Amino acid sequence: MARPDLGDGYEGWQVIDSTPQEESDGQYRCGPTSLAAIKRGEIHRPYDSPFVYAEVNADTLYWKYQGERQPMKLLGRKTGGIGLNI
């Protein structure tokens, strides 16, 4: 998809969330934001880039499985970083 409104380097695949739960600029929508911008962590781009970045960069939890009769133990949590694997 061509994106002359965003400048060079932001054409190609765009991210759209078809089920937004809140208003963005007065409308219920999310995107289209540039996938290239999201992969580079450019959250100051228009069209809900910060929201989309947050959607794909959630916390990572590390659990230890000790068998069927014992509860799983939370070992740690990692926040931040690009979790997008496209």
N, C-alpha and C positions, 0 to 999 in steps of 0.2 A: 504494500500500500504506500503510495506516495504521501509524504507529509511536508509540503512546503511551509506549513504554519510552524513547524518545529525546527526547520533548518536541515542542513546536511547531516547525515549519519543517523537519522531517526526514522528513515523509511523502512519498509519491510513489515515484519509481523507486528501486530498491535494487540494489546491486552484489553479485553472487555469482560466485565463481570455482569452477567445479565440479571442478577438478583440483588441489586444494591438495597441496603436496609436503611439508608439515610440520604438526605439531600446533599447534592453537590452543585454549587452555583445555582441553587433554586430549583433543581430538577432531581428526580430519582434516577440516577445513572452512575456508572463507573466506567470511565475510559471514553474513547480508546486512547490508551497511553502506549508509548513506544516500548517494545520489549527490550530493545537495545539500551534504553535509558534505565530500565529496571535492572537489567543485568549489571550495569555499571554503577548502580546505587545512586543514580541522579534523582533524588527525591524532590528536587525543586522544579521539576518539569510540570507543565500543566496536565490537566485531565486525570486527576486523582492518582498521580504517581506515588505520593507518600502512602496512600491507602493500599495500592496494589503491592508496593514493596513490602509493607507490613504483612500482607496476606501470605506472601511466599517466604517470609523470614521469621517464622515463629520459633519458639523455644525448642531445643532438642533435649529430651529427657533420656537418661541412662538408667536402666533397671537391671537388677540381678534376679534371675530366676533360680530359686532354691529347691524346686520340686513341687509336686502337685499339692502337698499338704502344708506348705508354708507360704505365707504371703510374699509377694515380690517386694524387693527393697529398692528404694530410690537411691542411686549412687551419686547422681549429680545432674546438673542442668547447664546447658550452653545457650547463651543468648547472643544474637547478632550474627553478622556475616551473611553472605549470599547463600540462600538455600535453594535457589532456582536451578534446576537441573534440566535445562531444555537444550 
